[in-house]
Amino acid sequence: MDQYISVLYRIVKDGSKTNSYKFALWRTLARLAHHSDEHTPIISRNNLAAVFLEYYWPLEVKYHLRQQTDPDKDPVVMVRPQAA
């Protein structure tokens, strides 16, 4: 299990500090890890997605969080497709 903790630590330590989704991801994993087997920690994508959205989506809706460092550009997932 320690290998997973070290990977998560490196993501937060070495990655961009402006990406608030990381903290929602940490909270999600901490909550779900409690219910997984210590020797074979398996968390399904469906469980991960549901809990992650529970933590992250209300913040996104209220504060319009940006996940890109250039404040003049919208993140790719927020770009509206051009009409044909």
Buried (B, 14 or more C-beta within 10 A) or exposed (E): EEEEEEEBEEEBEEEEEEBBBBEBBBBBBEBBBEEBEEEEEEBEEEBBEEBBEEBBEEBBEEEEBBBBEEEEEEEEEEEEEEEE
